[in-house]
Amino acid sequence: MVETFPTSRHHGSMRLRCFAILLLLSSFAFADIVEDVRTALAQRNFTAADSQLQAYRGQHGVDPAYLEGLSWTARAALDANQLDRAATAAKQTETLARELLRKRSLDAEPHLPIALGAAIEVQAQVLAARGQNAQAAALLRHALVSYGNTSISPRLHKNLNLLSLTAQPAPALSTSEYLGARPVALSQLKGSPVLLFFWAHWCGDCKYEGPIISRLSTEFAPKGLTILAPTQLYGYAAQGEDAKPKDEIAYIGQVWQHYYPGLQSVPVPISKANFTNYGASTTPTLVLVDRKGRVALYHPGLMQYDDLRSAIEKTLSN
């Protein structure tokens, strides 16, 4: 048998196939760039994270996934109290994101809003860490002018509220749609402290917080504490399946009954506007309103029993 070699035409075809395979393998290698960067940053390995981002950018250019990865370096630097590094990475992320926004909308895919929201958030938090609260609030208000009608609006509101909502009048709640007992307007609850428990039907941390809220309700409702549990529609129900509003509301009711048995007397207002106005982009978000209708506590995320109990006792004593 005589061995044959490919002709130039066949050889060119093989080279094209090999090139295509290499591109495909390269794509797989960078498929989880955000996760790879986060893994490196979890180990405080900024050098590895930067190298991964540089390699990805060399292969793919600046795209939304790259920007989300870059935004995580800003967040990690802030967490490590490396304020200069955090500010630089956040500003770079914002600048590059604005360039992409010239040719696409912010919410066309998930990476870009995560990146831009984080970039603005970190810049504000760096200013606040440096004692420049007024400048941080101004930055967030300016961003809300540009992005108030996008998915990052609640995140911007959250950060603005963290800076400025405490001791201010609590924003009104929309109560036209609700589960359970009809909610009473906050303006009619002055004279009694109010705990707002912002939750979501998919939220595991909310289910963890539920028994804490229930225990506090048993302790302090007789002393005048009112609890409201705002939630909103997300467009899906069980197992992430798309759901029409009527079906999702029914599912929310099922989740509320099953996972929050001690809170069945608590009204559940359903409104996206409430989440936007209170900046409840994190669930749970806990807001304690004093007897005068002012915000005494604004806390995105889980809160342990002792800490929340102490805040409620302080509010009741004033």
DRENDO-1510 file (C-alpha; in Angstrom, 1 decimal, always signed):
<recs>
REC; n; res; u; v; w
REC; 1; MET; +0.0; +0.0; +0.0 .
REC; 2; VAL; +1.3; +3.3; -1.0 .
REC; 3; GLU; +0.9; +6.1; +1.6 .
REC; 4; THR; -0.6; +9.2; +0.2 .
REC; 5; PHE; -0.5; +12.8; +1.4 .
REC; 6; PRO; -3.2; +15.4; +1.1 .
REC; 7; THR; -3.1; +17.8; -1.8 .
REC; 8; SER; -2.8; +21.5; -1.2 .
REC; 9; ARG; -6.5; +21.8; -1.4 .
REC; 10; HIS; -7.1; +19.1; +1.1 .
REC; 11; HIS; -4.3; +20.4; +3.3 .
REC; 12; GLY; -6.0; +23.8; +3.3 .
REC; 13; SER; -9.3; +22.3; +4.3 .
REC; 14; MET; -7.6; +20.4; +7.2 .
REC; 15; ARG; -6.0; +23.6; +8.4 .
REC; 16; LEU; -9.3; +25.3; +8.4 .
REC; 17; ARG; -10.8; +22.5; +10.4 .
REC; 18; CYS; -7.9; +22.5; +12.9 .
REC; 19; PHE; -8.3; +26.3; +13.2 .
REC; 20; ALA; -12.0; +25.9; +13.9 .
REC; 21; ILE; -11.3; +23.3; +16.6 .
REC; 22; LEU; -8.7; +25.5; +18.2 .
REC; 23; LEU; -11.2; +28.4; +18.3 .
REC; 24; LEU; -13.9; +26.1; +19.8 .
REC; 25; LEU; -11.5; +24.8; +22.5 .
REC; 26; SER; -10.5; +28.4; +23.2 .
REC; 27; SER; -14.1; +29.3; +23.7 .
REC; 28; PHE; -14.6; +26.4; +26.1 .
REC; 29; ALA; -11.5; +27.5; +28.0 .
REC; 30; PHE; -13.0; +30.9; +28.6 .
REC; 31; ALA; -16.6; +29.9; +28.9 .
REC; 32; ASP; -16.6; +30.4; +32.7 .
REC; 33; ILE; -14.3; +33.5; +32.9 .
REC; 34; VAL; -16.5; +35.1; +35.5 .
REC; 35; GLU; -16.4; +32.0; +37.7 .
REC; 36; ASP; -12.7; +31.6; +37.2 .
REC; 37; VAL; -12.1; +35.2; +38.2 .
REC; 38; ARG; -14.3; +34.9; +41.2 .
REC; 39; THR; -12.5; +31.7; +42.3 .
REC; 40; ALA; -9.1; +33.4; +42.1 .
REC; 41; LEU; -10.4; +36.4; +44.0 .
REC; 42; ALA; -11.9; +34.2; +46.7 .
REC; 43; GLN; -8.3; +33.3; +47.4 .
REC; 44; ARG; -7.3; +36.9; +47.3 .
REC; 45; ASN; -5.1; +36.1; +44.2 .
REC; 46; PHE; -5.5; +39.4; +42.3 .
REC; 47; THR; -2.6; +38.5; +40.0 .
REC; 48; ALA; -4.2; +35.3; +38.8 .
REC; 49; ALA; -7.5; +37.2; +38.3 .
REC; 50; ASP; -5.8; +39.9; +36.3 .
REC; 51; SER; -4.0; +37.3; +34.1 .
REC; 52; GLN; -7.2; +35.5; +33.4 .
REC; 53; LEU; -8.9; +38.7; +32.4 .
REC; 54; GLN; -6.0; +39.8; +30.2 .
REC; 55; ALA; -5.9; +36.5; +28.4 .
REC; 56; TYR; -9.7; +36.6; +27.8 .
REC; 57; ARG; -9.5; +40.2; +26.5 .
REC; 58; GLY; -6.8; +39.2; +24.1 .
REC; 59; GLN; -8.9; +36.4; +22.7 .
REC; 60; HIS; -12.4; +38.0; +22.8 .
REC; 61; GLY; -11.9; +41.7; +23.3 .
REC; 62; VAL; -14.1; +43.7; +25.7 .
REC; 63; ASP; -17.4; +42.0; +26.0 .
REC; 64; PRO; -20.0; +41.9; +28.8 .
REC; 65; ALA; -18.6; +38.8; +30.3 .
REC; 66; TYR; -15.2; +40.4; +30.5 .
REC; 67; LEU; -16.7; +43.5; +32.2 .
REC; 68; GLU; -18.5; +41.4; +34.8 .
REC; 69; GLY; -15.2; +39.7; +35.6 .
REC; 70; LEU; -13.5; +43.0; +35.9 .
REC; 71; SER; -16.2; +44.3; +38.2 .
REC; 72; TRP; -15.6; +41.4; +40.5 .
REC; 73; THR; -12.0; +42.6; +40.9 .
REC; 74; ALA; -13.4; +45.9; +42.0 .
REC; 75; ARG; -15.7; +44.3; +44.6 .
REC; 76; ALA; -12.9; +42.0; +45.9 .
REC; 77; ALA; -10.5; +45.0; +46.3 .
REC; 78; LEU; -13.1; +46.9; +48.2 .
REC; 79; ASP; -13.7; +43.9; +50.5 .
REC; 80; ALA; -10.0; +43.8; +51.1 .
REC; 81; ASN; -10.0; +47.5; +51.8 .
REC; 82; GLN; -7.7; +48.2; +48.8 .
REC; 83; LEU; -9.6; +51.4; +48.0 .
REC; 84; ASP; -7.3; +52.7; +45.2 .
REC; 85; ARG; -7.4; +49.3; +43.4 .
REC; 86; ALA; -11.2; +49.1; +43.9 .
REC; 87; ALA; -11.8; +52.6; +42.5 .
REC; 88; THR; -9.5; +52.1; +39.5 .
REC; 89; ALA; -11.2; +48.7; +38.5 .
REC; 90; ALA; -14.7; +50.1; +39.1 .
REC; 91; LYS; -14.0; +53.3; +37.0 .
REC; 92; GLN; -12.5; +51.2; +34.2 .
REC; 93; THR; -15.5; +48.9; +34.2 .
REC; 94; GLU; -17.9; +51.8; +34.0 .
REC; 95; THR; -15.9; +53.5; +31.2 .
REC; 96; LEU; -15.8; +50.4; +29.1 .
REC; 97; ALA; -19.4; +49.6; +29.8 .
REC; 98; ARG; -20.5; +53.0; +28.5 .
REC; 99; GLU; -18.6; +52.3; +25.3 .
REC; 100; LEU; -20.6; +49.1; +24.8 .
REC; 101; LEU; -23.8; +50.9; +25.5 .
REC; 102; ARG; -23.3; +53.0; +22.4 .
REC; 103; LYS; -24.4; +50.0; +20.4 .
REC; 104; ARG; -26.6; +48.0; +22.7 .
REC; 105; SER; -29.2; +48.4; +25.5 .
REC; 106; LEU; -28.1; +47.8; +29.0 .
REC; 107; ASP; -30.5; +44.9; +29.6 .
REC; 108; ALA; -30.0; +43.0; +26.4 .
REC; 109; GLU; -28.2; +40.3; +28.3 .
REC; 110; PRO; -27.3; +39.7; +32.0 .
REC; 111; HIS; -23.5; +40.4; +32.3 .
REC; 112; LEU; -23.5; +44.1; +31.4 .
REC; 113; PRO; -26.0; +45.3; +34.0 .
REC; 114; ILE; -24.3; +43.3; +36.7 .
REC; 115; ALA; -21.0; +44.8; +35.7 .
REC; 116; LEU; -22.2; +48.4; +35.4 .
REC; 117; GLY; -24.3; +48.2; +38.6 .
REC; 118; ALA; -21.3; +46.9; +40.5 .
REC; 119; ALA; -19.0; +49.5; +39.1 .
REC; 120; ILE; -21.2; +52.4; +40.2 .
REC; 121; GLU; -21.8; +50.7; +43.6 .
REC; 122; VAL; -18.1; +50.2; +44.3 .
REC; 123; GLN; -17.3; +53.8; +43.3 .
REC; 124; ALA; -19.9; +55.1; +45.7 .
REC; 125; GLN; -18.8; +52.8; +48.5 .
REC; 126; VAL; -15.1; +53.8; +48.1 .
REC; 127; LEU; -16.2; +57.5; +48.4 .
REC; 128; ALA; -18.2; +56.6; +51.5 .
REC; 129; ALA; -15.3; +54.7; +53.0 .
REC; 130; ARG; -13.2; +57.8; +52.6 .
REC; 131; GLY; -15.8; +59.9; +54.4 .
REC; 132; GLN; -17.2; +61.5; +51.3 .
REC; 133; ASN; -20.8; +60.6; +51.8 .
REC; 134; ALA; -22.2; +63.6; +50.0 .
REC; 135; GLN; -20.1; +62.9; +46.9 .
REC; 136; ALA; -21.2; +59.2; +47.0 .
REC; 137; ALA; -24.8; +60.1; +47.2 .
REC; 138; ALA; -24.4; +62.6; +44.3 .
REC; 139; LEU; -22.8; +59.9; +42.2 .
REC; 140; LEU; -25.7; +57.6; +42.8 .
REC; 141; ARG; -28.3; +60.2; +42.1 .
REC; 142; HIS; -26.6; +61.1; +38.8 .
REC; 143; ALA; -26.5; +57.4; +37.8 .
REC; 144; LEU; -30.2; +57.1; +38.6 .
REC; 145; VAL; -30.9; +59.9; +36.1 .
REC; 146; SER; -29.3; +57.8; +33.4 .
REC; 147; TYR; -30.3; +54.3; +34.5 .
REC; 148; GLY; -33.4; +54.8; +36.6 .
REC; 149; ASN; -35.6; +52.9; +34.1 .
REC; 150; THR; -33.2; +49.9; +33.9 .
REC; 151; SER; -32.7; +46.7; +35.9 .
REC; 152; ILE; -29.9; +48.3; +38.0 .
REC; 153; SER; -32.3; +51.0; +39.4 .
REC; 154; PRO; -33.0; +49.0; +42.6 .
REC; 155; ARG; -29.3; +48.4; +43.2 .
REC; 156; LEU; -28.6; +52.1; +42.9 .
REC; 157; HIS; -31.5; +53.0; +45.2 .
REC; 158; LYS; -30.2; +50.4; +47.7 .
REC; 159; ASN; -26.8; +52.1; +47.9 .
REC; 160; LEU; -28.3; +55.5; +48.0 .
REC; 161; ASN; -30.6; +54.3; +50.9 .
REC; 162; LEU; -27.6; +52.9; +52.7 .
REC; 163; LEU; -26.1; +56.3; +52.7 .
REC; 164; SER; -29.0; +58.6; +53.3 .
REC; 165; LEU; -32.3; +56.8; +54.2 .
REC; 166; THR; -31.8; +56.3; +57.9 .
REC; 167; ALA; -33.6; +59.0; +59.9 .
REC; 168; GLN; -35.5; +60.0; +56.8 .
REC; 169; PRO; -39.3; +59.5; +56.3 .
REC; 170; ALA; -40.0; +56.0; +55.1 .
REC; 171; PRO; -41.1; +55.9; +51.4 .
REC; 172; ALA; -44.8; +55.1; +51.0 .
REC; 173; LEU; -45.7; +51.5; +50.1 .
REC; 174; SER; -47.9; +50.6; +47.2 .
REC; 175; THR; -50.6; +48.3; +48.7 .
REC; 176; SER; -53.2; +48.0; +45.8 .
REC; 177; GLU; -52.2; +44.3; +45.3 .
REC; 178; TYR; -51.6; +42.0; +48.2 .
REC; 179; LEU; -52.0; +38.6; +49.8 .
REC; 180; GLY; -53.6; +38.0; +53.1 .
REC; 181; ALA; -54.9; +40.9; +55.2 .
REC; 182; ARG; -55.2; +44.3; +53.5 .
REC; 183; PRO; -52.0; +46.3; +54.3 .
REC; 184; VAL; -52.4; +49.5; +56.2 .
REC; 185; ALA; -50.6; +52.5; +54.7 .
REC; 186; LEU; -47.4; +53.5; +56.5 .
REC; 187; SER; -48.9; +57.0; +57.0 .
REC; 188; GLN; -51.7; +55.5; +59.1 .
REC; 189; LEU; -49.2; +53.5; +61.2 .
REC; 190; LYS; -47.5; +56.4; +62.8 .
REC; 191; GLY; -47.3; +55.9; +66.5 .
REC; 192; SER; -46.3; +52.3; +66.1 .
REC; 193; PRO; -43.0; +50.9; +64.9 .
REC; 194; VAL; -43.1; +48.9; +61.6 .
REC; 195; LEU; -40.8; +46.2; +60.4 .
REC; 196; LEU; -40.7; +45.7; +56.6 .
REC; 197; PHE; -39.5; +42.3; +55.5 .
REC; 198; PHE; -38.8; +42.4; +51.8 .
REC; 199; TRP; -38.7; +38.8; +50.5 .
REC; 200; ALA; -38.9; +36.7; +47.3 .
REC; 201; HIS; -40.5; +33.4; +46.6 .
REC; 202; TRP; -37.2; +32.0; +45.3 .
REC; 203; CYS; -35.1; +33.3; +48.2 .
REC; 204; GLY; -33.4; +30.8; +50.4 .
REC; 205; ASP; -32.1; +33.5; +52.8 .
REC; 206; CYS; -35.6; +34.8; +53.2 .
REC; 207; LYS; -36.7; +31.3; +54.3 .
REC; 208; TYR; -33.9; +31.4; +56.9 .
REC; 209; GLU; -35.0; +34.8; +58.1 .
REC; 210; GLY; -38.7; +33.8; +58.3 .
REC; 211; PRO; -38.5; +32.0; +61.7 .
REC; 212; ILE; -36.6; +35.0; +63.2 .
REC; 213; ILE; -39.3; +37.4; +62.0 .
REC; 214; SER; -42.0; +35.1; +63.3 .
REC; 215; ARG; -40.3; +34.9; +66.7 .
REC; 216; LEU; -40.0; +38.6; +66.9 .
REC; 217; SER; -43.6; +39.0; +65.9 .
REC; 218; THR; -44.7; +36.8; +68.8 .
REC; 219; GLU; -42.5; +38.9; +71.2 .
REC; 220; PHE; -43.2; +42.4; +70.0 .
REC; 221; ALA; -46.6; +42.5; +68.3 .
REC; 222; PRO; -48.3; +42.7; +71.7 .
REC; 223; LYS; -46.1; +45.7; +72.4 .
REC; 224; GLY; -47.2; +47.5; +69.2 .
REC; 225; LEU; -44.9; +46.3; +66.4 .
REC; 226; THR; -46.5; +45.9; +63.0 .
REC; 227; ILE; -44.9; +43.7; +60.4 .
REC; 228; LEU; -45.4; +44.0; +56.6 .
REC; 229; ALA; -43.8; +41.6; +54.1 .
REC; 230; PRO; -43.5; +43.2; +50.7 .
REC; 231; THR; -42.7; +41.0; +47.7 .
REC; 232; GLN; -42.9; +41.4; +43.9 .
REC; 233; LEU; -43.4; +39.4; +40.7 .
REC; 234; TYR; -40.4; +38.0; +38.9 .
REC; 235; GLY; -42.1; +36.4; +35.9 .
REC; 236; TYR; -41.6; +32.8; +37.0 .
REC; 237; ALA; -42.8; +30.3; +39.5 .
REC; 238; ALA; -41.8; +26.7; +40.5 .
REC; 239; GLN; -38.5; +25.4; +39.1 .
REC; 240; GLY; -38.0; +28.7; +37.2 .
REC; 241; GLU; -40.9; +28.1; +34.8 .
REC; 242; ASP; -42.4; +31.2; +33.2 .
REC; 243; ALA; -45.6; +32.2; +34.8 .
REC; 244; LYS; -48.4; +34.7; +34.1 .
REC; 245; PRO; -49.0; +37.2; +37.0 .
REC; 246; LYS; -52.1; +35.4; +38.2 .
REC; 247; ASP; -50.3; +32.1; +38.4 .
REC; 248; GLU; -47.2; +33.6; +40.0 .
REC; 249; ILE; -49.3; +35.3; +42.7 .
REC; 250; ALA; -50.9; +31.9; +43.4 .
REC; 251; TYR; -47.5; +30.3; +43.7 .
REC; 252; ILE; -46.3; +33.1; +46.0 .
REC; 253; GLY; -49.3; +32.3; +48.2 .
REC; 254; GLN; -48.3; +28.7; +48.3 .
REC; 255; VAL; -44.7; +29.5; +49.2 .
REC; 256; TRP; -45.8; +31.9; +51.9 .
REC; 257; GLN; -48.1; +29.4; +53.5 .
REC; 258; HIS; -45.6; +26.6; +53.4 .
REC; 259; TYR; -42.4; +28.3; +54.5 .
REC; 260; TYR; -43.7; +31.1; +56.7 .
REC; 261; PRO; -46.4; +29.5; +58.9 .
REC; 262; GLY; -45.8; +31.9; +61.8 .
REC; 263; LEU; -46.4; +34.9; +59.6 .
REC; 264; GLN; -49.8; +34.1; +58.1 .
REC; 265; SER; -51.5; +37.2; +59.7 .
REC; 266; VAL; -48.8; +39.5; +58.1 .
REC; 267; PRO; -50.0; +41.4; +55.0 .
REC; 268; VAL; -48.0; +40.8; +51.9 .
REC; 269; PRO; -48.0; +43.8; +49.5 .
REC; 270; ILE; -47.0; +42.8; +45.9 .
REC; 271; SER; -45.3; +45.6; +44.0 .
REC; 272; LYS; -42.1; +46.1; +42.0 .
REC; 273; ALA; -42.3; +49.8; +42.8 .
REC; 274; ASN; -41.8; +49.1; +46.5 .
REC; 275; PHE; -38.6; +47.2; +45.8 .
REC; 276; THR; -37.4; +50.0; +43.5 .
REC; 277; ASN; -38.2; +52.8; +46.0 .
REC; 278; TYR; -36.6; +50.9; +48.9 .
REC; 279; GLY; -33.7; +49.6; +46.8 .
REC; 280; ALA; -34.4; +46.0; +47.8 .
REC; 281; SER; -32.2; +44.5; +45.2 .
REC; 282; THR; -31.0; +42.2; +47.9 .
REC; 283; THR; -33.4; +39.7; +49.6 .
REC; 284; PRO; -34.1; +39.8; +52.3 .
REC; 285; THR; -34.0; +43.5; +53.0 .
REC; 286; LEU; -35.1; +44.6; +56.5 .
REC; 287; VAL; -36.3; +48.1; +57.2 .
REC; 288; LEU; -37.4; +49.2; +60.6 .
REC; 289; VAL; -39.6; +52.3; +60.8 .
REC; 290; ASP; -39.9; +54.2; +64.1 .
REC; 291; ARG; -43.1; +55.7; +65.7 .
REC; 292; LYS; -42.7; +58.9; +63.7 .
REC; 293; GLY; -42.5; +57.2; +60.4 .
REC; 294; ARG; -38.8; +57.6; +60.0 .
REC; 295; VAL; -36.3; +54.8; +59.0 .
REC; 296; ALA; -34.5; +53.6; +62.0 .
REC; 297; LEU; -32.8; +50.7; +60.3 .
REC; 298; TYR; -32.0; +49.8; +56.7 .
REC; 299; HIS; -30.3; +46.4; +56.3 .
REC; 300; PRO; -29.9; +44.5; +53.0 .
REC; 301; GLY; -29.3; +40.8; +53.6 .
REC; 302; LEU; -29.7; +38.4; +56.5 .
REC; 303; MET; -29.9; +39.7; +60.1 .
REC; 304; GLN; -29.5; +37.6; +63.2 .
REC; 305; TYR; -32.2; +37.4; +65.9 .
REC; 306; ASP; -30.2; +39.2; +68.6 .
REC; 307; ASP; -29.2; +42.1; +66.3 .
REC; 308; LEU; -32.7; +42.7; +65.0 .
REC; 309; ARG; -34.3; +42.2; +68.4 .
REC; 310; SER; -32.0; +44.9; +69.8 .
REC; 311; ALA; -32.9; +47.3; +67.0 .
REC; 312; ILE; -36.7; +46.7; +67.6 .
REC; 313; GLU; -36.3; +47.2; +71.4 .
REC; 314; LYS; -34.5; +50.5; +70.8 .
REC; 315; THR; -37.2; +51.7; +68.5 .
REC; 316; LEU; -40.0; +50.7; +71.0 .
REC; 317; SER; -38.2; +52.6; +73.8 .
REC; 318; ASN; -38.0; +55.8; +71.9 .
</recs>
